[in-house]
């Protein structure tokens, strides 16, 4: 059995790297590639509003950003632009855009951007289209929040057509186009690899994974029953569930709001995830160090530990 992939979460490291020093994030990606990390992950928000802190700010700023726990001034660089810089500096590292809030963009524009990025990365791109959670963000961009799931479903159809057909046409409730030529096509036939995720494995998410998904990246821990349902639906659609990348991760325990967590303690979470079928393990370096110079060593520790398990 192949060793599980290691996925370095490159977003949300502002306690370790200045939010204005984007070249430092690119360098962290390069360092991760050099020591054997398989993938770096970028997430996004276009803008944030008051609902971003509605649940109260996270206690330790090194923790994961989640719905309602972050300052509206939290920095979120444009993930597609940042991914382009990383693609130009690396050669084997996968770049996972997890997640892209697709309904905030026109599907043809997003399809062109992702196709171009996939060519730059020579097929190393992974995209996780999602609907996200901030009603204020949708309002600021003039997109109906309550229709975001239906918009995403239509966008997936439209982007698939644009990536595979020449010329391409689509006639939907929100987007329509006829005889358009989207060139150049992505490096990967049919478009970039896609993950899907969410806080629960609801029916629309199941449909998206089964039809388009190369991976499942849940926000939280799905039950064995949910994972069993996913496998059944994959088989019913004629797809091999063992070919679906299942993305898990480790999370540090902070002794207080000013301290980093222990990476050795966090790695104790990995065996149970591997036993449950997870094939990729995410980790966020700023949970475990405030020093960017320590990241290569941290990555080596994680890669070696997961390989040994």
QUILIN-V231233 format. One record per residue. N is the residue number from 1. RES is the residue in three letters. SS is DSSP state (a for helix, b for strand, c for the rest). Layout:
N&RES&SS  N&RES&SS
This chain:
1&UNK&c  2&UNK&c  3&UNK&c  4&UNK&c  5&UNK&b  6&UNK&b  7&UNK&b  8&UNK&b  9&UNK&b  10&UNK&c  11&UNK&c  12&UNK&c  13&UNK&c  14&UNK&c  15&UNK&c  16&UNK&c  17&UNK&c  18&UNK&c  19&UNK&c  20&UNK&c  21&UNK&c  22&UNK&a  23&UNK&a  24&UNK&a  25&UNK&a  26&UNK&a  27&UNK&a  28&UNK&a  29&UNK&a  30&UNK&a  31&UNK&a  32&UNK&a  33&UNK&a  34&UNK&a  35&UNK&c  36&UNK&c  37&UNK&c  38&UNK&c  39&UNK&b  40&UNK&b  41&UNK&b  42&UNK&b  43&UNK&c  44&UNK&c  45&UNK&c  46&UNK&c  47&UNK&c  48&UNK&c  49&UNK&c  50&UNK&a  51&UNK&a  52&UNK&a  53&UNK&a  54&UNK&c  55&UNK&c  56&UNK&c  57&UNK&c  58&UNK&c  59&UNK&c  60&UNK&c  61&UNK&c  62&UNK&c  63&UNK&c  64&UNK&c  65&UNK&c  66&UNK&c  67&UNK&c  68&UNK&c  69&UNK&c  70&UNK&c  71&UNK&c  72&UNK&c  73&UNK&c  74&UNK&c  75&UNK&c  76&UNK&c  77&UNK&c  78&UNK&c  79&UNK&a  80&UNK&a  81&UNK&a  82&UNK&a  83&UNK&a  84&UNK&a  85&UNK&a  86&UNK&a  87&UNK&a  88&UNK&a  89&UNK&a  90&UNK&c  91&UNK&c  92&UNK&c  93&UNK&c  94&UNK&b  95&UNK&b  96&UNK&b  97&UNK&b  98&UNK&b  99&UNK&b  100&UNK&b  101&UNK&b  102&UNK&a  103&UNK&a  104&UNK&a  105&UNK&c  106&UNK&c  107&UNK&a  108&UNK&a  109&UNK&a  110&UNK&a  111&UNK&a  112&UNK&a  113&UNK&a  114&UNK&a  115&UNK&a  116&UNK&a  117&UNK&a  118&UNK&a  119&UNK&a  120&UNK&a  121&UNK&c  122&UNK&c  123&UNK&c  124&UNK&c  125&UNK&b  126&UNK&b  127&UNK&b  128&UNK&b  129&UNK&b  130&UNK&b  131&UNK&c  132&UNK&c  133&UNK&c  134&UNK&c  135&UNK&a  136&UNK&a  137&UNK&a  138&UNK&a  139&UNK&a  140&UNK&a  141&UNK&c  142&UNK&c  143&UNK&c  144&UNK&c  145&UNK&a  146&UNK&a  147&UNK&a  148&UNK&a  149&UNK&a  150&UNK&a  151&UNK&a  152&UNK&a  153&UNK&a  154&UNK&a  155&UNK&a  156&UNK&a  157&UNK&a  158&UNK&a  159&UNK&a  160&UNK&a  161&UNK&a  162&UNK&a  163&UNK&a  164&UNK&a  165&UNK&c  166&UNK&c  167&UNK&c  168&UNK&b  169&UNK&b  170&UNK&b  171&UNK&b  172&UNK&c  173&UNK&c  174&UNK&c  175&UNK&c  176&UNK&b  177&UNK&b  178&UNK&b  179&UNK&b  180&UNK&b  181&UNK&c  182&UNK&c  183&UNK&c  184&UNK&c  185&UNK&c  186&UNK&c  187&UNK&c  188&UNK&c  189&UNK&c  190&UNK&c  191&UNK&c  192&UNK&c  193&UNK&b  194&UNK&b  195&UNK&b  196&UNK&b  197&UNK&c  198&UNK&c  199&UNK&c  200&UNK&c  201&UNK&c  202&UNK&c  203&UNK&a  204&UNK&a  205&UNK&a  206&UNK&a  207&UNK&a  208&UNK&a  209&UNK&a  210&UNK&a  211&UNK&a  212&UNK&a  213&UNK&c  214&UNK&c  215&UNK&b  216&UNK&b  217&UNK&c  218&UNK&c  219&UNK&c  220&UNK&c  221&UNK&c  222&UNK&c  223&UNK&c  224&UNK&a  225&UNK&a  226&UNK&a  227&UNK&a  228&UNK&a  229&UNK&a  230&UNK&a  231&UNK&a  232&UNK&a  233&UNK&a  234&UNK&a  235&UNK&a  236&UNK&a  237&UNK&c  238&UNK&c  239&UNK&c  240&UNK&c  241&UNK&a  242&UNK&a  243&UNK&a  244&UNK&c  245&UNK&b  246&UNK&b  247&UNK&b  248&UNK&b  249&UNK&b  250&UNK&c  251&UNK&c  252&UNK&c  253&UNK&c  254&UNK&c  255&UNK&c  256&UNK&c  257&UNK&c  258&UNK&c  259&UNK&c  260&UNK&c  261&UNK&c  262&UNK&c  263&UNK&a  264&UNK&a  265&UNK&a  266&UNK&a  267&UNK&a  268&UNK&c  269&UNK&c  270&UNK&a  271&UNK&a  272&UNK&a  273&UNK&a  274&UNK&a  275&UNK&a  276&UNK&c  277&UNK&c  278&UNK&c  279&UNK&c  280&UNK&b  281&UNK&b  282&UNK&b  283&UNK&b  284&UNK&c  285&UNK&a  286&UNK&a  287&UNK&a  288&UNK&c  289&UNK&c  290&UNK&c  291&UNK&c  292&UNK&a  293&UNK&a  294&UNK&a  295&UNK&a  296&UNK&a  297&UNK&a  298&UNK&a  299&UNK&a  300&UNK&a  301&UNK&a  302&UNK&a  303&UNK&a  304&UNK&a  305&UNK&a  306&UNK&a  307&UNK&a  308&UNK&a  309&UNK&c
